[in-house]
Amino acid sequence: MLLRDRVDLAQLTKVYGVSREGEQRYSPAEVVDSVPCEIMGRPFRNRICISHIERQNPSIRMGMRRMTRRTNGFSKKWKNLQAAYSLSFAYYNFCRRHQTLRVTPAMESGLTDHIWILQELIS
C-alpha cells in the first residue's frame, strides 16, 4: 500500500501584497489572499490550514535546541538528529497534555485512549 492511498495532503499558499517603504519596510508585507491546493488524497478544503505547523516550529526550536550550534546537544550526525526529532514528536503527540485540548493530540485524533508515560513510549 502506498502513502498516497492513506494520506490527505494539501498546501496553503499565502499571497502577499506590495512591500512597504519607510519604517515598515522590514515588516512582512500584508497577506492579501490564501490559496489552498490539494496535493494528495482528498483533504477537506475547509480544514486546510497552516496553524498546526506554525505552532510546532517554535515549540521544536525552543524545546529541543538541537538546531542551535552553540549547545552541547547539537547533532553532528543526521541519524542522531533524526532520532532526537522522532522522539520529540512522539513525546509531543502521545505524552504531553496540551492546555487547549486538555488531552494529547493523539487522544484528540482517536489514536489512543490515554496519556502515555515515557516507559510506554520507548518500549
URJOKA-V902993 format. One record per residue. N is the residue number from 1. RES is the residue in one small letter. BURIAL is I if it has 16 or more other ideal C-beta (glycine too) atoms within 10 Angstrom, else O. D_CENTER is the distance of its C-alpha to the mean C-alpha in whole Angstrom. Layout:
BEGIN
N;RES;BURIAL;D_CENTER / N;RES;BURIAL;D_CENTER
END
This chain:
BEGIN
1;m;O;25 / 2;l;O;23 / 3;l;O;19 / 4;r;O;20 / 5;d;O;22 / 6;r;O;19 / 7;v;O;16 / 8;d;O;16 / 9;l;O;14 / 10;a;I;14 / 11;q;O;13 / 12;l;O;14 / 13;t;O;16 / 14;k;O;17 / 15;v;O;21 / 16;y;O;22 / 17;g;O;26 / 18;v;O;28 / 19;s;O;28 / 20;r;O;30 / 21;e;O;33 / 22;g;O;34 / 23;e;O;32 / 24;q;O;29 / 25;r;O;29 / 26;y;O;26 / 27;s;O;24 / 28;p;O;22 / 29;a;O;23 / 30;e;O;23 / 31;v;O;21 / 32;v;O;24 / 33;d;O;22 / 34;s;O;19 / 35;v;O;20 / 36;p;O;18 / 37;c;O;18 / 38;e;O;18 / 39;i;O;18 / 40;m;O;18 / 41;g;O;20 / 42;r;O;20 / 43;p;I;17 / 44;f;O;19 / 45;r;O;19 / 46;n;O;19 / 47;r;O;15 / 48;i;I;14 / 49;c;O;11 / 50;i;O;9 / 51;s;O;8 / 52;h;O;5 / 53;i;O;3 / 54;e;O;6 / 55;r;O;7 / 56;q;O;4 / 57;n;O;6 / 58;p;O;9 / 59;s;O;9 / 60;i;I;8 / 61;r;O;11 / 62;m;O;13 / 63;g;O;13 / 64;m;I;14 / 65;r;O;16 / 66;r;I;16 / 67;m;O;16 / 68;t;O;18 / 69;r;O;22 / 70;r;O;24 / 71;t;O;23 / 72;n;O;24 / 73;g;O;21 / 74;f;O;21 / 75;s;I;20 / 76;k;O;23 / 77;k;O;22 / 78;w;O;19 / 79;k;O;20 / 80;n;O;20 / 81;l;I;16 / 82;q;O;15 / 83;a;O;17 / 84;a;O;15 / 85;y;O;12 / 86;s;O;12 / 87;l;O;14 / 88;s;I;12 / 89;f;O;9 / 90;a;O;12 / 91;y;I;13 / 92;y;I;10 / 93;n;I;11 / 94;f;I;14 / 95;c;O;16 / 96;r;I;15 / 97;r;O;16 / 98;h;O;14 / 99;q;O;17 / 100;t;O;16 / 101;l;O;16 / 102;r;O;19 / 103;v;O;17 / 104;t;I;14 / 105;p;O;12 / 106;a;I;14 / 107;m;I;17 / 108;e;O;16 / 109;s;O;15 / 110;g;O;18 / 111;l;O;18 / 112;t;O;20 / 113;d;O;22 / 114;h;O;22 / 115;i;O;20 / 116;w;I;20 / 117;i;O;22 / 118;l;O;21 / 119;q;O;24 / 120;e;O;23 / 121;l;O;20 / 122;i;O;21 / 123;s;O;24
END
